[in-house]
Amino acid sequence: MTRESDSNEPAADAARAVGRGLLWVVIAVVVVLEMFLIGPLGLIIVIPALLAIWFAVGFTAGGPAAGA
């Protein structure tokens, strides 16, 4: 299953891809730092919080008001 582009502009698609990649890098850094600072039990708090943020961003991105 391939995902079609929302726009016809390659620059916008590239910027979106870079933004998503940067988001994954930030998430990985946060999880690694959290493991050292809080410990493994802190993952019980951090992972659900990151998932909630990820779902919230996914539901709001590209909605009816996008580009308005």
N, C-alpha and C positions, 0 to 999 in steps of 0.2 A: 504494500500500500504506500503510494507516494503522496506527499502533501503538496498541494498546489500553492503557488505564491499568491499572497493577497494583493500584491501590487505588480505593476509591470516594470518597475524600476529596479535594476540590479543593485544599485547602491543601497536602497532601502532593505532589500533582502540580505545583503552582506552585513549591514549594520545590525539587523535583527539576529543574524547568526552569531556575530561577535558578542552581542549582548547576552545571548543565551549561554554561550561558552563562558563568558566572564561570570555569569551567575553561578554556574556549576563550579568554577574555580573558587569563588567566594564561599560557597556552601562547603566544599571540601576543606578549605582552610579553617572555617569555623568549627567543623567537626573535629579536626585534628587538634586545634587549640583547646577545644572543650575537653577532649580526652586527657590532655595534660593538666589543665587547670582544675577541672571538677572531678574527673574520673569516669569510669565506665557507667556508673549509676546516673550520671548527669545526662547520658544519652536518652534516658527515659523522658527527660524534659525537652531536650534540644531537638531530637528527631521529630516528634509530633508537632513541635512549633514550626520547624522548617517545612514540614509537609503542609501544614495549615496555610503558611505564607505562600507556598508554591501553588496550592489550589486556588487561593484567593486571587493571586496574580493571573492565573490561567483563566479564571471565570471573568475577570474584569478586562483583560486585554482583548482588544478587537471587538468590543461590544457595540451597541447601537450608537454610542456617543463618540466612537473612535474617529478622529479627524474633524470633529465638530469644533 
